Amino acid sequence: MRNGLIQASYIIAALLFVLGLRRMSSPKTARGGIQWAGIGMVLATIATFFWSGLTNYVLMAVAIVLGGAISLIAAERVRMTDMPQMIALFNGMGGGAAAAISAVELMRGEAGGDVVVLAVLGGIIGTVSFSGSLIAFAKLQGLLKRSVLLPGRNVVNMTLLAAALAVAGLLIAGFGGVWIALLFALSFVFGVLMTLPIGGRTCPW
């Protein structure tokens, strides 16, 4: 019964995230969208505390307080003109958190079935989001002022993606160890190379 309620809470939270993101696409509804997504996050966080077998409540509480404090200070101090790079940075942190959770689950070696599939997918998507968002932040902040266009970049990107998916298949099949590190390395590089050509002046190398 309790696990069913937790899963239902996650589904509701996911719906709130999706609706919140949709509302953020318009300046008229963006504020409401942020509030909806925030409610979804609070709901998902509270639901997580009710999982049976959890013992790290103190660490979770410290992480929430610390992260909330840093976000609040950053949100109050950031200039409106710097908002895009702040969003890129926070988006990258979200992806990095998802990737870290996936890495821990894979390294434990206890996951199986749907759980390992979700861990692998979360690892790829989270790592690509993390590395790509860091490049986006660097471009928006003016730290990286040129677009880097590698020769044969489309072939390189597709090769990296195919290699990451192949390694993902090995992990789902039960392999571990160095293959876990390789999955995250390939995903990280793929995220970087996918984002480097976007915006700025062209640097053809």
BELTA-V49430 format. One record per residue. N is the residue number from 0. RES is the residue in one small letter. SS is DSSP state (@ for helix, = for strand, . for the rest). NEAR is the number of other ideal C-beta (glycine too) atoms within 8 Angstrom. D_LAST is the distance of its C-alpha to the last C-alpha in Angstrom with 1 decimal. Layout:
# BELTA-V49430
N/RES/SS/NEAR/D_LAST
N/RES/SS/NEAR/D_LAST
This chain:
# BELTA-V49430
0/m/./4/57.8
1/r/@/7/55.7
2/n/@/8/52.6
3/g/@/7/53.1
4/l/@/10/53.2
5/i/@/12/50.1
6/q/@/8/48.2
7/a/@/8/49.6
8/s/@/12/48.4
9/y/@/10/44.9
10/i/@/8/45.1
11/i/@/10/46.4
12/a/@/13/43.7
13/a/@/9/41.0
14/l/@/9/42.6
15/l/@/13/42.7
16/f/@/11/39.0
17/v/@/8/38.3
18/l/@/10/40.8
19/g/@/15/39.5
20/l/@/10/35.9
21/r/@/8/37.3
22/r/@/12/39.3
23/m/./11/36.4
24/s/./8/34.8
25/s/./7/37.4
26/p/./4/38.3
27/k/./4/41.9
28/t/./10/41.9
29/a/@/11/39.0
30/r/@/6/41.5
31/g/@/8/43.6
32/g/@/15/40.5
33/i/@/10/39.6
34/q/@/9/43.3
35/w/@/12/43.4
36/a/@/13/40.4
37/g/@/9/41.9
38/i/@/9/45.2
39/g/@/15/43.4
40/m/@/10/41.8
41/v/@/8/45.1
42/l/@/12/46.8
43/a/@/11/44.4
44/t/@/9/44.6
45/i/@/9/48.4
46/a/@/12/48.7
47/t/@/10/46.6
48/f/./9/49.3
49/f/./9/51.9
50/w/./8/50.4
51/s/./6/52.9
52/g/./4/52.1
53/l/./9/49.8
54/t/./4/50.6
55/n/./6/47.7
56/y/@/8/49.0
57/v/@/6/48.8
58/l/@/7/45.1
59/m/@/11/44.4
60/a/@/8/46.5
61/v/@/8/44.8
62/a/@/8/41.3
63/i/@/9/42.4
64/v/@/8/44.1
65/l/@/8/41.2
66/g/@/8/38.5
67/g/@/8/40.8
68/a/@/8/41.5
69/i/@/8/37.8
70/s/@/9/37.0
71/l/@/8/40.1
72/i/@/8/39.3
73/a/@/9/35.7
74/a/@/8/36.9
75/e/@/6/39.5
76/r/@/5/37.4
77/v/./9/34.2
78/r/./5/33.9
79/m/@/5/33.6
80/t/@/4/30.5
81/d/@/9/28.9
82/m/@/9/30.2
83/p/@/7/27.0
84/q/@/11/25.1
85/m/@/11/28.4
86/i/@/8/28.6
87/a/@/12/25.0
88/l/@/11/26.0
89/f/@/9/29.3
90/n/@/10/27.9
91/g/@/16/25.7
92/m/@/9/28.8
93/g/@/9/30.6
94/g/@/15/28.1
95/g/@/12/28.1
96/a/@/9/31.9
97/a/@/13/31.9
98/a/@/16/29.6
99/a/@/9/31.9
100/i/@/11/35.0
101/s/@/13/33.7
102/a/@/11/32.7
103/v/@/8/36.2
104/e/@/11/37.9
105/l/@/15/36.0
106/m/@/8/36.7
107/r/@/7/40.3
108/g/./6/40.6
109/e/./4/43.5
110/a/./10/41.8
111/g/./5/42.6
112/g/./6/42.7
113/d/@/5/41.3
114/v/@/9/40.5
115/v/@/13/38.0
116/v/@/9/36.4
117/l/@/8/36.1
118/a/@/13/34.8
119/v/@/14/32.0
120/l/@/9/31.0
121/g/@/12/31.3
122/g/@/16/29.1
123/i/@/13/26.3
124/i/@/10/26.6
125/g/@/16/27.3
126/t/@/15/24.3
127/v/@/14/21.8
128/s/@/16/23.6
129/f/@/15/23.5
130/s/@/16/19.8
131/g/@/13/18.7
132/s/@/13/21.3
133/l/@/11/20.2
134/i/@/13/16.7
135/a/@/13/18.7
136/f/@/13/21.0
137/a/@/9/18.4
138/k/@/14/17.1
139/l/@/9/20.8
140/q/./8/21.9
141/g/./6/19.4
142/l/./7/18.0
143/l/./8/14.5
144/k/./7/14.2
145/r/=/8/10.8
146/s/=/11/9.5
147/v/=/8/6.2
148/l/./11/5.7
149/l/./9/5.0
150/p/./6/6.7
151/g/./6/10.3
152/r/@/10/10.1
153/n/@/6/13.7
154/v/@/7/15.0
155/v/@/10/13.5
156/n/@/11/15.0
157/m/@/8/18.2
158/t/@/8/18.5
159/l/@/12/18.3
160/l/@/9/20.8
161/a/@/8/23.1
162/a/@/9/23.1
163/a/@/13/24.0
164/l/@/9/26.8
165/a/@/8/28.0
166/v/@/12/28.3
167/a/@/12/30.0
168/g/@/8/32.5
169/l/@/9/33.3
170/l/@/15/34.0
171/i/@/9/36.3
172/a/./6/38.0
173/g/./5/38.9
174/f/./7/36.3
175/g/./9/35.3
176/g/./6/34.2
177/v/@/5/30.7
178/w/@/11/30.0
179/i/@/12/30.2
180/a/@/8/27.6
181/l/@/9/25.3
182/l/@/15/25.8
183/f/@/12/24.8
184/a/@/8/21.8
185/l/@/12/20.4
186/s/@/15/21.3
187/f/@/12/19.7
188/v/@/10/16.2
189/f/@/14/16.7
190/g/@/15/17.6
191/v/@/12/14.6
192/l/@/12/12.1
193/m/@/9/14.5
194/t/@/12/14.6
195/l/@/11/11.1
196/p/./7/10.5
197/i/./8/14.1
198/g/./4/15.2
199/g/./9/14.3
200/r/=/6/12.3
201/t/=/7/9.1
202/c/=/8/5.9
203/p/./5/3.8
204/w/./6/0.0
